[in-house]
Amino acid sequence: MTAAGDITEMGTGMTGATPASQRPRFTWRYDHKLDSQGRVPLPAKWRPEDPSSLSLMAVMIRHPSEAEFVMVLPVEQFERFSNPICQGDFTDPLRLAERHDYVDRIIELELDSAGRICLPKEMRGAAGLTDDVLFVGCIDRFELWNPESYQTARLSERLIKKVQNPQKT
């Protein structure tokens, strides 16, 4: 079966934004191993020619199944994702608490010259990433999962779909 991780969207981008034809597209699933320093190679199909051209933000997410995983977004997508939390009164106690909860779960990632990302120990631990890492492409972003947690999460999603749309299962 062919991996399609290098598919790009056709069209042109908005002024000041990355043109759609140059935005990375993350598709398919790939298994990789963490090394002893917490580094894991980005799938070859997803690597840019110039590693410094891809800025990534990692966010810890709790799945409805209670599993934790790492969502990784190019900076452009991260801006869209984080914009709502940055709105409103910066001194409101509830907004301040939400902002603190949010920033405690994000970190910027860089690709080294070998195309690897280094995941902080706390993030690896929270997501259960000890040896095997499953990269799950989500078109405009990707996720890093413990393979067993991913299978549990997918089962949970199938059950949710069955309950919410019984006629479509």
C-alpha beads as a LAMMPS data file, in Angstrom:
LAMMPS data file: protein, C-alpha beads

169 atoms
168 bonds

1 atom types
1 bond types

-500.0 500.0 xlo xhi
-500.0 500.0 ylo yhi
-500.0 500.0 zlo zhi

Masses

1 110.0

Atoms # bond

1 1 1 0.000 0.000 0.000
2 1 1 1.393 3.425 -0.888
3 1 1 1.766 6.172 1.709
4 1 1 0.470 9.511 0.517
5 1 1 2.191 11.820 2.967
6 1 1 3.475 14.164 0.295
7 1 1 0.117 15.222 -1.139
8 1 1 -0.287 18.996 -1.284
9 1 1 -3.415 21.081 -1.627
10 1 1 -3.883 22.806 -4.959
11 1 1 -4.599 26.504 -5.282
12 1 1 -3.109 29.730 -4.061
13 1 1 -2.870 31.126 -0.601
14 1 1 -3.894 34.477 0.801
15 1 1 -1.482 37.384 0.776
16 1 1 0.928 37.095 3.673
17 1 1 0.080 33.431 4.252
18 1 1 1.833 30.323 3.061
19 1 1 0.461 29.446 -0.391
20 1 1 -1.770 26.375 -0.210
21 1 1 0.467 24.519 -2.660
22 1 1 3.414 24.925 -0.225
23 1 1 1.629 23.947 2.996
24 1 1 2.668 20.581 4.366
25 1 1 0.122 17.779 4.161
26 1 1 0.295 15.001 6.697
27 1 1 -1.458 11.815 5.675
28 1 1 -1.253 8.129 6.509
29 1 1 0.160 6.433 9.619
30 1 1 3.775 5.648 10.374
31 1 1 5.476 3.731 13.175
32 1 1 8.777 5.024 14.547
33 1 1 10.945 4.466 17.604
34 1 1 12.087 7.009 20.155
35 1 1 15.827 7.081 20.684
36 1 1 17.448 7.325 24.119
37 1 1 17.386 11.145 23.946
38 1 1 13.663 11.374 23.242
39 1 1 14.074 12.058 19.542
40 1 1 11.895 10.527 16.867
41 1 1 12.306 10.912 13.108
42 1 1 9.581 12.700 11.200
43 1 1 8.294 10.345 8.482
44 1 1 10.392 10.853 5.350
45 1 1 7.317 11.692 3.256
46 1 1 6.582 14.610 5.589
47 1 1 10.096 16.074 5.827
48 1 1 10.808 19.318 4.002
49 1 1 14.034 19.648 2.047
50 1 1 15.106 22.366 4.480
51 1 1 14.337 21.259 8.074
52 1 1 14.441 24.878 9.295
53 1 1 11.512 25.727 6.991
54 1 1 9.011 23.790 9.126
55 1 1 8.078 25.361 12.458
56 1 1 5.962 23.078 14.621
57 1 1 3.997 23.496 17.841
58 1 1 3.126 20.500 20.019
59 1 1 0.028 20.473 22.226
60 1 1 -0.908 17.781 24.765
61 1 1 -4.524 16.731 24.187
62 1 1 -6.801 14.475 26.229
63 1 1 -8.929 12.250 23.999
64 1 1 -12.526 11.409 25.052
65 1 1 -11.203 7.894 25.813
66 1 1 -9.012 9.560 28.487
67 1 1 -5.837 8.752 26.526
68 1 1 -3.344 11.580 26.130
69 1 1 -1.633 12.250 22.819
70 1 1 0.474 14.977 21.234
71 1 1 -1.098 17.090 18.492
72 1 1 1.577 18.705 16.309
73 1 1 0.650 21.687 14.172
74 1 1 2.570 23.881 11.749
75 1 1 2.741 27.390 13.218
76 1 1 0.103 28.688 10.778
77 1 1 -2.417 26.092 12.000
78 1 1 -1.385 26.663 15.608
79 1 1 -2.313 30.338 15.271
80 1 1 -5.854 29.347 14.238
81 1 1 -6.032 26.748 17.009
82 1 1 -4.836 29.088 19.761
83 1 1 -6.574 32.294 18.685
84 1 1 -9.745 31.742 20.785
85 1 1 -7.749 31.389 24.010
86 1 1 -5.997 34.680 23.300
87 1 1 -9.252 36.628 22.974
88 1 1 -10.919 38.546 25.782
89 1 1 -9.758 40.273 28.928
90 1 1 -6.234 39.203 29.839
91 1 1 -6.844 39.995 33.516
92 1 1 -10.112 38.068 33.936
93 1 1 -9.330 35.297 36.478
94 1 1 -11.095 32.567 34.469
95 1 1 -9.377 33.569 31.204
96 1 1 -6.063 33.766 33.029
97 1 1 -6.518 30.238 34.436
98 1 1 -7.498 28.924 30.977
99 1 1 -4.428 30.544 29.429
100 1 1 -2.162 29.017 32.076
101 1 1 -3.720 25.571 31.602
102 1 1 -3.191 25.939 27.873
103 1 1 0.420 27.150 27.846
104 1 1 1.441 24.446 30.309
105 1 1 0.604 21.908 27.594
106 1 1 2.358 23.396 24.544
107 1 1 5.922 23.608 23.282
108 1 1 7.638 24.583 20.069
109 1 1 9.401 21.739 18.276
110 1 1 12.247 21.952 15.823
111 1 1 13.502 19.481 13.269
112 1 1 17.188 18.743 13.590
113 1 1 19.382 18.263 10.532
114 1 1 18.493 14.532 10.526
115 1 1 14.755 15.283 10.371
116 1 1 14.053 14.333 14.001
117 1 1 11.958 16.091 16.601
118 1 1 12.889 15.981 20.274
119 1 1 9.957 15.502 22.623
120 1 1 10.318 16.753 26.202
121 1 1 10.373 14.046 28.867
122 1 1 7.166 15.352 30.514
123 1 1 5.299 15.246 27.210
124 1 1 6.548 11.737 26.407
125 1 1 5.489 10.550 29.845
126 1 1 2.011 12.099 29.700
127 1 1 1.349 10.545 26.278
128 1 1 2.833 7.160 27.234
129 1 1 5.541 7.413 24.575
130 1 1 8.302 5.154 25.839
131 1 1 9.568 3.302 22.768
132 1 1 7.115 3.074 19.870
133 1 1 5.513 6.218 18.471
134 1 1 2.623 6.149 16.039
135 1 1 2.460 9.169 13.737
136 1 1 -1.124 9.737 12.583
137 1 1 -1.524 12.192 9.721
138 1 1 -4.519 14.520 9.976
139 1 1 -4.002 16.432 6.702
140 1 1 -3.061 19.853 8.139
141 1 1 -1.492 18.528 11.352
142 1 1 -0.409 15.217 12.830
143 1 1 -0.687 13.354 16.091
144 1 1 1.803 11.303 18.100
145 1 1 0.314 8.324 19.921
146 1 1 1.274 5.375 21.996
147 1 1 0.101 2.635 19.563
148 1 1 -2.035 0.820 22.163
149 1 1 -3.679 4.060 23.310
150 1 1 -4.472 4.887 19.698
151 1 1 -6.263 1.568 19.200
152 1 1 -8.298 2.180 22.368
153 1 1 -9.129 5.711 21.237
154 1 1 -10.260 4.501 17.801
155 1 1 -12.520 1.895 19.427
156 1 1 -13.991 4.652 21.591
157 1 1 -14.587 6.816 18.498
158 1 1 -16.344 3.967 16.701
159 1 1 -18.644 3.460 19.700
160 1 1 -19.416 7.183 19.842
161 1 1 -20.270 7.163 16.140
162 1 1 -22.486 4.117 16.594
163 1 1 -24.407 5.753 19.457
164 1 1 -24.727 9.132 17.764
165 1 1 -25.520 7.830 14.257
166 1 1 -26.900 4.282 14.566
167 1 1 -28.275 4.284 11.014
168 1 1 -24.826 5.002 9.495
169 1 1 -22.921 2.155 11.139

Bonds

1 1 1 2
2 1 2 3
3 1 3 4
4 1 4 5
5 1 5 6
6 1 6 7
7 1 7 8
8 1 8 9
9 1 9 10
10 1 10 11
11 1 11 12
12 1 12 13
13 1 13 14
14 1 14 15
15 1 15 16
16 1 16 17
17 1 17 18
18 1 18 19
19 1 19 20
20 1 20 21
21 1 21 22
22 1 22 23
23 1 23 24
24 1 24 25
25 1 25 26
26 1 26 27
27 1 27 28
28 1 28 29
29 1 29 30
30 1 30 31
31 1 31 32
32 1 32 33
33 1 33 34
34 1 34 35
35 1 35 36
36 1 36 37
37 1 37 38
38 1 38 39
39 1 39 40
40 1 40 41
41 1 41 42
42 1 42 43
43 1 43 44
44 1 44 45
45 1 45 46
46 1 46 47
47 1 47 48
48 1 48 49
49 1 49 50
50 1 50 51
51 1 51 52
52 1 52 53
53 1 53 54
54 1 54 55
55 1 55 56
56 1 56 57
57 1 57 58
58 1 58 59
59 1 59 60
60 1 60 61
61 1 61 62
62 1 62 63
63 1 63 64
64 1 64 65
65 1 65 66
66 1 66 67
67 1 67 68
68 1 68 69
69 1 69 70
70 1 70 71
71 1 71 72
72 1 72 73
73 1 73 74
74 1 74 75
75 1 75 76
76 1 76 77
77 1 77 78
78 1 78 79
79 1 79 80
80 1 80 81
81 1 81 82
82 1 82 83
83 1 83 84
84 1 84 85
85 1 85 86
86 1 86 87
87 1 87 88
88 1 88 89
89 1 89 90
90 1 90 91
91 1 91 92
92 1 92 93
93 1 93 94
94 1 94 95
95 1 95 96
96 1 96 97
97 1 97 98
98 1 98 99
99 1 99 100
100 1 100 101
101 1 101 102
102 1 102 103
103 1 103 104
104 1 104 105
105 1 105 106
106 1 106 107
107 1 107 108
108 1 108 109
109 1 109 110
110 1 110 111
111 1 111 112
112 1 112 113
113 1 113 114
114 1 114 115
115 1 115 116
116 1 116 117
117 1 117 118
118 1 118 119
119 1 119 120
120 1 120 121
121 1 121 122
122 1 122 123
123 1 123 124
124 1 124 125
125 1 125 126
126 1 126 127
127 1 127 128
128 1 128 129
129 1 129 130
130 1 130 131
131 1 131 132
132 1 132 133
133 1 133 134
134 1 134 135
135 1 135 136
136 1 136 137
137 1 137 138
138 1 138 139
139 1 139 140
140 1 140 141
141 1 141 142
142 1 142 143
143 1 143 144
144 1 144 145
145 1 145 146
146 1 146 147
147 1 147 148
148 1 148 149
149 1 149 150
150 1 150 151
151 1 151 152
152 1 152 153
153 1 153 154
154 1 154 155
155 1 155 156
156 1 156 157
157 1 157 158
158 1 158 159
159 1 159 160
160 1 160 161
161 1 161 162
162 1 162 163
163 1 163 164
164 1 164 165
165 1 165 166
166 1 166 167
167 1 167 168
168 1 168 169
